[in-house]
Amino acid sequence: MLKRRILVTGGSRGIGRAVVVELLKQGHDVVTISRSPSPYSDVSSVTTDLGDLGHLKAVLSSARELLEENKPFDVLVNNAGICSWQKFPMQHLGLVRELRRTMNTNFNSPVVLTNHFLKDLQPFDSKTNARVVNLTSRVAHRGDSEELFYAASKAALLNFTKSMSRDRRFADKVGFWSVSPCWVETDMMTSAGKTETELTADIPIGRTVRTAEVANVVSFLVNEAPMASTGSDFAITGGAF
Ligand SMILES: NC(=O)c1ccc[n+]([C@@H]2O[C@H](COP(=O)([O-])OP(=O)(O)OC[C@H]3O[C@@H](n4cnc5c(N)ncnc54)[C@H](OP(=O)(O)O)[C@@H]3O)[C@@H](O)[C@H]2O)c1
């Protein structure tokens, strides 16, 4: 297996943590980013708020420096995300604050990071084989009346993934994929405060998704997915759409 230099955002827990563990097990060099310090001493990490967009160029440089050779990353997994709950109509100040926070974390920061990741990699050639994997969600496809901004931020990220894959300058050099799970067993799912019955009501396999299942798909996209599949979205929804 080709050893890659991989940046995974939000690797301190949940899906990101499972992705990091899987990729480290495969022998890749992995760095992760989160707001709180990584609780795992075996993982190289940068502590920062990704919603702070102005700092992201410097954050990427700091992350590079954690690896043995200070070379560009060749894989970016935009996994960090926050869920926020709202129902309209809302108070103006709360609405503006939540909208900005959700879009900055879930959409704007992956876009800015992708830009700097690509700038670092230039010039592209047939050996580049770079990959960007974006964690979106089932709600990116169908909307959600209780998570308006979250669903919109994930739909924007899904669309961004497709737009990037249409740029012929990246053809066979950089691949872009998205992954859209339904409920996955993490803090984010717990914080929704829903019962097991509510969570699984419209999931045909009758259970929520395990973090290792998402990590498995991300691993496939990072290591093996053919470049011809760029722009694809990989649903992990137990048959639910
Ligand atoms: N769990 C689900 O049901 C589900 C379903 C569909 C899609 N997803 C998506 O999958 C991804 C991972 O979700 P998860 O369930 O693993 O969530 P999680 O358990 O809440 O973990 C989120 C991760 O992102 C980091 N993070 C959040 N905001 C950040 C910020 N502003 N700056 C830096 N790091 C930040 C967190 O670390 P800190 O808190 O330390 O910053 C943590 O490592 C998200 O994009 C989520 O939207 C999840």
The ligand as an ORCA input file, in Angstrom:
! r2SCAN-3c Opt
* xyz 0 1
  N     -22.661     11.186     13.950
  C     -23.543     11.263     12.986
  O     -24.698     10.802     13.154
  C     -23.187     11.871     11.658
  C     -24.046     11.625     10.576
  C     -23.746     12.166      9.329
  C     -22.600     12.920      9.174
  N     -21.783     13.150     10.240
  C     -20.617     14.007     10.015
  O     -19.427     13.293     10.319
  C     -18.432     14.195     10.815
  C     -17.907     13.697     12.152
  O     -19.005     13.656     13.052
  P     -18.969     12.922     14.471
  O     -20.270     12.290     14.633
  O     -17.717     12.135     14.617
  O     -18.940     14.205     15.420
  P     -18.370     14.381     16.887
  O     -18.333     13.084     17.600
  O     -19.119     15.513     17.471
  O     -16.847     14.821     16.608
  C     -16.614     16.009     15.885
  C     -15.130     16.209     15.712
  O     -14.939     17.461     15.037
  C     -14.120     18.333     15.859
  N     -14.587     19.709     15.684
  C     -15.867     20.164     15.772
  N     -15.897     21.496     15.587
  C     -14.620     21.890     15.369
  C     -14.001     23.136     15.119
  N     -14.708     24.285     15.051
  N     -12.664     23.174     14.965
  C     -11.918     22.048     15.047
  N     -12.446     20.839     15.277
  C     -13.777     20.753     15.437
  C     -14.345     17.785     17.276
  O     -13.285     18.071     18.161
  P     -13.368     19.274     19.241
  O     -14.724     19.247     19.835
  O     -12.256     18.999     20.176
  O     -13.126     20.489     18.437
  C     -14.384     16.284     17.026
  O     -13.083     15.762     16.887
  C     -19.119     15.561     10.899
  O     -18.804     16.334      9.780
  C     -20.579     15.210     10.917
  O     -21.377     16.257     10.444
  C     -22.036     12.625     11.468
*
